Amino acid sequence: MQVTLQDREPGLLGNAMARAQRLFERRLKDPYRIRKALDRLTPDCSGHGVPLADVVIEAIYENADAKRALYAELEPRMRADALLATNTSGIPLQLLGKELEHPGRLVGLHFFNPVAKMPLLEVVHDEGTPAETLSRALAFARHIDKLPLPVRSSPGFLVNRVLMPYLLEAVTLLEEGHARETIDAAALQFGMPMGPIELADTVGLDICLSVAEELVPVIGGSIPARLREHVDAGKLGRKTGQGFYGWQRGRAVHAKRVPDRVPLADLAARMIDRLVNESVACLRDGVVEDADLVDAGVIFGTGFAPFRGGPMNYLRTHDTDRNGHVHGGEPAHA
């Protein structure tokens, strides 16, 4: 595909083009193919490619007013049949599109980091999204070799909504005196690809806090004080070199793990059950259409232990006690 890339200033575009070249070199190997790929990607600080595009993807910071201001500049220059896509991680489409002349052209394309490695793409729609718009967005996702997951526009969509209770429970365990290494070891033993404390540091504690503030009114519970304290102190995780872990050369510095009074399986159950329960709630609320889509979305979006078949399959196959509890956690919503 021919792609133009617009940003605020040429220096930012230069950084992006350098990252693209490194990616192409790793992926394509052949100098001829690398050159052809770079030829199809054009830095475009003035946005000359907007009138030619089939799809325009907005990926600026999470602020509804800023996004709408950008759309006011973009829409008059776009083709009548072009899709306008937002990479928002949770702002409702209705709020973003309310000032568009043609709000039916707006759809969400929520990518996950690192974008070059993560296969999932949440395709966000709401009651006002025409079927043709959704169909074209899903087709575009497949065209760029992503796994499209149709999700209803709602706070956190699917992946962030089910991941946040899991992360918050991990920080709560930290506040209760369990070592960060122990908490992460419990998740790794369950089959998660990375421990939740290290994951929070990797994502950025400021981002975790922002998403938590948006989602807690929906998912319930509270935000652990330690998360807010770290953000207020500027300890944001990997990007600042200090979060719940210290970081050196892009890697978390782990202390030697000492035995904990609680078995790892019980610690894992507390965290995983929060994720499973919220997955059930997403299905109940119609965020996705069926349990298979929940499982696929959570596996490919969070790395949830693939051999367990996803949270809904895990719930079906996991023993429950007579009170309707999944062992080690709160009552499931189902």
Contacts in CASP RR format, 6 or more apart in sequence:
PFRMAT RR
TARGET T0000
AUTHOR 0000-0000-0000
METHOD contacts of the structure
MODEL  1
MQVTLQDREPGLLGNAMARAQRLFERRLKDPYRIRKALDRLTPDCSGHGV
PLADVVIEAIYENADAKRALYAELEPRMRADALLATNTSGIPLQLLGKEL
EHPGRLVGLHFFNPVAKMPLLEVVHDEGTPAETLSRALAFARHIDKLPLP
VRSSPGFLVNRVLMPYLLEAVTLLEEGHARETIDAAALQFGMPMGPIELA
DTVGLDICLSVAEELVPVIGGSIPARLREHVDAGKLGRKTGQGFYGWQRG
RAVHAKRVPDRVPLADLAARMIDRLVNESVACLRDGVVEDADLVDAGVIF
GTGFAPFRGGPMNYLRTHDTDRNGHVHGGEPAHA
1 40 0 8 1.000
1 143 0 8 1.000
1 144 0 8 1.000
2 40 0 8 1.000
2 42 0 8 1.000
3 40 0 8 1.000
3 41 0 8 1.000
3 42 0 8 1.000
4 41 0 8 1.000
4 42 0 8 1.000
4 43 0 8 1.000
4 44 0 8 1.000
4 47 0 8 1.000
4 48 0 8 1.000
4 49 0 8 1.000
4 50 0 8 1.000
4 52 0 8 1.000
4 53 0 8 1.000
5 13 0 8 1.000
5 16 0 8 1.000
5 17 0 8 1.000
5 41 0 8 1.000
5 42 0 8 1.000
5 43 0 8 1.000
5 44 0 8 1.000
6 13 0 8 1.000
6 44 0 8 1.000
6 45 0 8 1.000
6 46 0 8 1.000
6 47 0 8 1.000
6 49 0 8 1.000
6 50 0 8 1.000
7 13 0 8 1.000
7 16 0 8 1.000
7 45 0 8 1.000
9 45 0 8 1.000
10 43 0 8 1.000
10 45 0 8 1.000
13 43 0 8 1.000
13 44 0 8 1.000
13 45 0 8 1.000
14 43 0 8 1.000
16 43 0 8 1.000
17 38 0 8 1.000
17 41 0 8 1.000
17 43 0 8 1.000
20 37 0 8 1.000
20 38 0 8 1.000
20 41 0 8 1.000
21 34 0 8 1.000
21 38 0 8 1.000
23 116 0 8 1.000
24 33 0 8 1.000
24 34 0 8 1.000
24 37 0 8 1.000
24 38 0 8 1.000
25 34 0 8 1.000
27 116 0 8 1.000
28 34 0 8 1.000
28 37 0 8 1.000
42 49 0 8 1.000
50 56 0 8 1.000
50 74 0 8 1.000
50 77 0 8 1.000
50 78 0 8 1.000
51 77 0 8 1.000
51 78 0 8 1.000
51 79 0 8 1.000
52 79 0 8 1.000
53 78 0 8 1.000
53 79 0 8 1.000
53 82 0 8 1.000
54 79 0 8 1.000
54 81 0 8 1.000
54 82 0 8 1.000
54 83 0 8 1.000
55 82 0 8 1.000
55 83 0 8 1.000
55 85 0 8 1.000
55 140 0 8 1.000
56 74 0 8 1.000
56 78 0 8 1.000
56 82 0 8 1.000
56 83 0 8 1.000
56 84 0 8 1.000
56 85 0 8 1.000
57 85 0 8 1.000
57 86 0 8 1.000
57 87 0 8 1.000
57 109 0 8 1.000
58 67 0 8 1.000
58 70 0 8 1.000
58 71 0 8 1.000
58 74 0 8 1.000
58 84 0 8 1.000
58 85 0 8 1.000
58 86 0 8 1.000
58 87 0 8 1.000
59 86 0 8 1.000
59 87 0 8 1.000
59 111 0 8 1.000
60 66 0 8 1.000
60 67 0 8 1.000
60 70 0 8 1.000
62 88 0 8 1.000
62 89 0 8 1.000
62 90 0 8 1.000
62 91 0 8 1.000
62 210 0 8 1.000
64 91 0 8 1.000
64 95 0 8 1.000
64 96 0 8 1.000
67 86 0 8 1.000
67 88 0 8 1.000
67 91 0 8 1.000
67 96 0 8 1.000
68 96 0 8 1.000
68 97 0 8 1.000
68 98 0 8 1.000
68 99 0 8 1.000
71 84 0 8 1.000
71 96 0 8 1.000
71 97 0 8 1.000
71 99 0 8 1.000
71 100 0 8 1.000
71 106 0 8 1.000
72 99 0 8 1.000
74 84 0 8 1.000
75 84 0 8 1.000
75 100 0 8 1.000
75 101 0 8 1.000
75 102 0 8 1.000
78 84 0 8 1.000
78 105 0 8 1.000
80 102 0 8 1.000
82 105 0 8 1.000
83 105 0 8 1.000
83 107 0 8 1.000
83 133 0 8 1.000
83 136 0 8 1.000
83 137 0 8 1.000
83 140 0 8 1.000
84 100 0 8 1.000
84 105 0 8 1.000
84 106 0 8 1.000
84 107 0 8 1.000
85 106 0 8 1.000
85 107 0 8 1.000
85 108 0 8 1.000
85 109 0 8 1.000
85 137 0 8 1.000
86 93 0 8 1.000
86 96 0 8 1.000
86 106 0 8 1.000
86 107 0 8 1.000
86 108 0 8 1.000
86 109 0 8 1.000
86 124 0 8 1.000
87 108 0 8 1.000
87 109 0 8 1.000
87 110 0 8 1.000
87 111 0 8 1.000
88 96 0 8 1.000
88 108 0 8 1.000
88 110 0 8 1.000
88 124 0 8 1.000
89 110 0 8 1.000
89 156 0 8 1.000
89 157 0 8 1.000
89 160 0 8 1.000
89 211 0 8 1.000
90 110 0 8 1.000
90 153 0 8 1.000
90 155 0 8 1.000
90 156 0 8 1.000
90 157 0 8 1.000
90 160 0 8 1.000
90 214 0 8 1.000
92 126 0 8 1.000
92 153 0 8 1.000
92 154 0 8 1.000
92 155 0 8 1.000
93 106 0 8 1.000
93 107 0 8 1.000
93 108 0 8 1.000
93 124 0 8 1.000
93 125 0 8 1.000
93 126 0 8 1.000
93 129 0 8 1.000
93 153 0 8 1.000
94 126 0 8 1.000
94 128 0 8 1.000
94 153 0 8 1.000
96 106 0 8 1.000
97 103 0 8 1.000
97 106 0 8 1.000
100 106 0 8 1.000
103 128 0 8 1.000
104 128 0 8 1.000
104 129 0 8 1.000
104 130 0 8 1.000
104 133 0 8 1.000
105 133 0 8 1.000
106 129 0 8 1.000
106 133 0 8 1.000
107 123 0 8 1.000
107 124 0 8 1.000
107 125 0 8 1.000
107 129 0 8 1.000
107 133 0 8 1.000
107 134 0 8 1.000
107 137 0 8 1.000
108 122 0 8 1.000
108 123 0 8 1.000
108 124 0 8 1.000
108 125 0 8 1.000
108 137 0 8 1.000
108 153 0 8 1.000
109 121 0 8 1.000
109 122 0 8 1.000
109 123 0 8 1.000
109 124 0 8 1.000
109 137 0 8 1.000
109 140 0 8 1.000
109 141 0 8 1.000
110 121 0 8 1.000
110 122 0 8 1.000
110 123 0 8 1.000
110 124 0 8 1.000
110 151 0 8 1.000
110 157 0 8 1.000
110 159 0 8 1.000
111 118 0 8 1.000
111 121 0 8 1.000
111 146 0 8 1.000
112 118 0 8 1.000
112 120 0 8 1.000
112 121 0 8 1.000
112 159 0 8 1.000
112 301 0 8 1.000
113 203 0 8 1.000
118 300 0 8 1.000
118 301 0 8 1.000
119 146 0 8 1.000
119 147 0 8 1.000
119 300 0 8 1.000
120 146 0 8 1.000
120 147 0 8 1.000
120 149 0 8 1.000
120 159 0 8 1.000
120 297 0 8 1.000
120 300 0 8 1.000
120 301 0 8 1.000
121 141 0 8 1.000
121 144 0 8 1.000
121 146 0 8 1.000
121 147 0 8 1.000
121 148 0 8 1.000
121 149 0 8 1.000
122 149 0 8 1.000
122 151 0 8 1.000
122 157 0 8 1.000
122 158 0 8 1.000
122 159 0 8 1.000
123 134 0 8 1.000
123 137 0 8 1.000
123 138 0 8 1.000
123 141 0 8 1.000
123 148 0 8 1.000
123 149 0 8 1.000
123 150 0 8 1.000
123 151 0 8 1.000
124 151 0 8 1.000
124 152 0 8 1.000
124 153 0 8 1.000
124 157 0 8 1.000
125 133 0 8 1.000
125 134 0 8 1.000
125 137 0 8 1.000
125 150 0 8 1.000
125 151 0 8 1.000
125 152 0 8 1.000
125 153 0 8 1.000
126 152 0 8 1.000
126 153 0 8 1.000
134 150 0 8 1.000
137 148 0 8 1.000
138 148 0 8 1.000
138 150 0 8 1.000
141 147 0 8 1.000
141 148 0 8 1.000
142 148 0 8 1.000
147 296 0 8 1.000
147 297 0 8 1.000
147 300 0 8 1.000
149 158 0 8 1.000
149 288 0 8 1.000
149 293 0 8 1.000
149 296 0 8 1.000
149 297 0 8 1.000
149 300 0 8 1.000
150 288 0 8 1.000
150 289 0 8 1.000
150 293 0 8 1.000
151 157 0 8 1.000
151 158 0 8 1.000
151 287 0 8 1.000
151 288 0 8 1.000
152 286 0 8 1.000
152 287 0 8 1.000
152 288 0 8 1.000
154 161 0 8 1.000
154 218 0 8 1.000
154 285 0 8 1.000
154 287 0 8 1.000
155 161 0 8 1.000
155 214 0 8 1.000
155 215 0 8 1.000
155 217 0 8 1.000
155 218 0 8 1.000
156 164 0 8 1.000
156 211 0 8 1.000
156 214 0 8 1.000
156 215 0 8 1.000
156 218 0 8 1.000
157 287 0 8 1.000
158 282 0 8 1.000
158 287 0 8 1.000
158 288 0 8 1.000
158 294 0 8 1.000
158 297 0 8 1.000
158 298 0 8 1.000
159 297 0 8 1.000
159 298 0 8 1.000
159 301 0 8 1.000
159 302 0 8 1.000
160 211 0 8 1.000
160 215 0 8 1.000
161 215 0 8 1.000
161 218 0 8 1.000
161 219 0 8 1.000
161 278 0 8 1.000
161 282 0 8 1.000
161 287 0 8 1.000
162 275 0 8 1.000
162 278 0 8 1.000
162 279 0 8 1.000
162 282 0 8 1.000
162 298 0 8 1.000
162 302 0 8 1.000
162 311 0 8 1.000
163 275 0 8 1.000
163 302 0 8 1.000
164 208 0 8 1.000
164 211 0 8 1.000
164 212 0 8 1.000
164 215 0 8 1.000
164 219 0 8 1.000
164 278 0 8 1.000
165 219 0 8 1.000
165 274 0 8 1.000
165 275 0 8 1.000
165 277 0 8 1.000
165 278 0 8 1.000
166 196 0 8 1.000
166 271 0 8 1.000
166 272 0 8 1.000
166 274 0 8 1.000
166 275 0 8 1.000
167 196 0 8 1.000
167 199 0 8 1.000
167 200 0 8 1.000
167 208 0 8 1.000
167 212 0 8 1.000
168 212 0 8 1.000
168 221 0 8 1.000
168 223 0 8 1.000
168 224 0 8 1.000
168 227 0 8 1.000
168 274 0 8 1.000
169 196 0 8 1.000
169 270 0 8 1.000
169 271 0 8 1.000
169 274 0 8 1.000
170 183 0 8 1.000
170 187 0 8 1.000
170 195 0 8 1.000
170 196 0 8 1.000
170 197 0 8 1.000
170 200 0 8 1.000
170 271 0 8 1.000
171 197 0 8 1.000
171 200 0 8 1.000
171 224 0 8 1.000
171 226 0 8 1.000
171 227 0 8 1.000
171 244 0 8 1.000
172 224 0 8 1.000
173 183 0 8 1.000
173 267 0 8 1.000
173 270 0 8 1.000
173 271 0 8 1.000
174 180 0 8 1.000
174 183 0 8 1.000
174 197 0 8 1.000
174 224 0 8 1.000
174 226 0 8 1.000
174 244 0 8 1.000
175 224 0 8 1.000
175 225 0 8 1.000
175 226 0 8 1.000
178 260 0 8 1.000
178 262 0 8 1.000
178 267 0 8 1.000
179 255 0 8 1.000
179 257 0 8 1.000
179 258 0 8 1.000
179 260 0 8 1.000
180 197 0 8 1.000
180 198 0 8 1.000
180 244 0 8 1.000
180 245 0 8 1.000
181 254 0 8 1.000
181 255 0 8 1.000
181 256 0 8 1.000
181 257 0 8 1.000
182 257 0 8 1.000
182 258 0 8 1.000
182 260 0 8 1.000
182 264 0 8 1.000
182 267 0 8 1.000
183 195 0 8 1.000
183 196 0 8 1.000
183 197 0 8 1.000
183 267 0 8 1.000
183 271 0 8 1.000
184 194 0 8 1.000
184 195 0 8 1.000
184 196 0 8 1.000
184 197 0 8 1.000
184 198 0 8 1.000
185 195 0 8 1.000
185 257 0 8 1.000
185 264 0 8 1.000
186 264 0 8 1.000
186 265 0 8 1.000
186 267 0 8 1.000
186 268 0 8 1.000
186 271 0 8 1.000
187 194 0 8 1.000
187 195 0 8 1.000
187 196 0 8 1.000
187 268 0 8 1.000
187 271 0 8 1.000
187 272 0 8 1.000
188 194 0 8 1.000
188 195 0 8 1.000
189 264 0 8 1.000
189 265 0 8 1.000
189 268 0 8 1.000
190 265 0 8 1.000
190 268 0 8 1.000
190 272 0 8 1.000
190 305 0 8 1.000
191 305 0 8 1.000
191 307 0 8 1.000
191 308 0 8 1.000
192 303 0 8 1.000
192 304 0 8 1.000
192 305 0 8 1.000
193 303 0 8 1.000
194 202 0 8 1.000
196 271 0 8 1.000
197 244 0 8 1.000
197 245 0 8 1.000
198 244 0 8 1.000
198 245 0 8 1.000
198 252 0 8 1.000
200 208 0 8 1.000
200 227 0 8 1.000
200 237 0 8 1.000
200 244 0 8 1.000
201 237 0 8 1.000
201 238 0 8 1.000
201 243 0 8 1.000
201 244 0 8 1.000
201 245 0 8 1.000
201 247 0 8 1.000
201 252 0 8 1.000
202 237 0 8 1.000
202 238 0 8 1.000
204 236 0 8 1.000
204 237 0 8 1.000
204 238 0 8 1.000
204 239 0 8 1.000
205 227 0 8 1.000
205 230 0 8 1.000
205 231 0 8 1.000
205 235 0 8 1.000
205 236 0 8 1.000
205 237 0 8 1.000
205 243 0 8 1.000
205 244 0 8 1.000
206 231 0 8 1.000
206 236 0 8 1.000
208 227 0 8 1.000
209 223 0 8 1.000
209 227 0 8 1.000
209 228 0 8 1.000
209 231 0 8 1.000
212 223 0 8 1.000
212 227 0 8 1.000
213 223 0 8 1.000
216 222 0 8 1.000
216 223 0 8 1.000
219 278 0 8 1.000
219 281 0 8 1.000
230 236 0 8 1.000
230 237 0 8 1.000
230 243 0 8 1.000
230 244 0 8 1.000
234 240 0 8 1.000
235 242 0 8 1.000
235 243 0 8 1.000
236 243 0 8 1.000
237 243 0 8 1.000
237 244 0 8 1.000
237 245 0 8 1.000
237 246 0 8 1.000
237 247 0 8 1.000
238 247 0 8 1.000
238 250 0 8 1.000
238 252 0 8 1.000
241 247 0 8 1.000
241 248 0 8 1.000
241 250 0 8 1.000
245 252 0 8 1.000
245 253 0 8 1.000
245 254 0 8 1.000
246 252 0 8 1.000
246 253 0 8 1.000
247 253 0 8 1.000
260 267 0 8 1.000
266 328 0 8 1.000
269 326 0 8 1.000
269 327 0 8 1.000
269 328 0 8 1.000
269 329 0 8 1.000
270 328 0 8 1.000
270 329 0 8 1.000
272 314 0 8 1.000
273 326 0 8 1.000
273 328 0 8 1.000
273 329 0 8 1.000
273 330 0 8 1.000
273 332 0 8 1.000
274 329 0 8 1.000
274 330 0 8 1.000
275 298 0 8 1.000
275 302 0 8 1.000
275 304 0 8 1.000
275 311 0 8 1.000
276 311 0 8 1.000
276 312 0 8 1.000
276 314 0 8 1.000
276 315 0 8 1.000
276 326 0 8 1.000
276 332 0 8 1.000
277 326 0 8 1.000
277 329 0 8 1.000
277 330 0 8 1.000
277 331 0 8 1.000
277 332 0 8 1.000
277 333 0 8 1.000
279 294 0 8 1.000
279 298 0 8 1.000
279 311 0 8 1.000
279 312 0 8 1.000
279 315 0 8 1.000
280 311 0 8 1.000
280 312 0 8 1.000
280 315 0 8 1.000
280 332 0 8 1.000
280 333 0 8 1.000
280 334 0 8 1.000
281 333 0 8 1.000
282 288 0 8 1.000
282 294 0 8 1.000
283 290 0 8 1.000
283 291 0 8 1.000
283 294 0 8 1.000
283 312 0 8 1.000
284 333 0 8 1.000
284 334 0 8 1.000
288 294 0 8 1.000
288 297 0 8 1.000
291 312 0 8 1.000
291 313 0 8 1.000
292 312 0 8 1.000
294 310 0 8 1.000
294 311 0 8 1.000
294 312 0 8 1.000
295 309 0 8 1.000
295 310 0 8 1.000
295 311 0 8 1.000
295 312 0 8 1.000
295 313 0 8 1.000
298 304 0 8 1.000
298 310 0 8 1.000
298 311 0 8 1.000
299 306 0 8 1.000
299 309 0 8 1.000
299 310 0 8 1.000
304 310 0 8 1.000
304 311 0 8 1.000
308 314 0 8 1.000
315 326 0 8 1.000
315 332 0 8 1.000
315 334 0 8 1.000
318 326 0 8 1.000
318 327 0 8 1.000
319 327 0 8 1.000
320 326 0 8 1.000
320 327 0 8 1.000
320 332 0 8 1.000
321 327 0 8 1.000
323 331 0 8 1.000
324 331 0 8 1.000
324 332 0 8 1.000
325 331 0 8 1.000
325 332 0 8 1.000
326 332 0 8 1.000
END
